[in-house]
């Protein structure tokens, strides 16, 4: 796949590749991955905000967390398998 970059983006990509001593393709891949992770976190935050805005649903969420917290006291010591 080919992607055209404007002059400023191409220059910045070149600078980043030199600064990090990495191929331009790797810089682009890392940038895309970081952008994707940011989007996922933002979506997650929006979903939690919507959940917290609904008192009934938020109560269910908190109850489920309490149930999961009980699994921490399952009798196994750290390092046991």
Secondary structure, 3 states (H helix, E strand, C coil): CCCCCCHHHHHHHHHHHHHHCCCHHHHHHHHHHHHHHHHHHHHHHHHHHHHHHCHHHHHHHHHHHHHHHHHHHCCCCCCCC
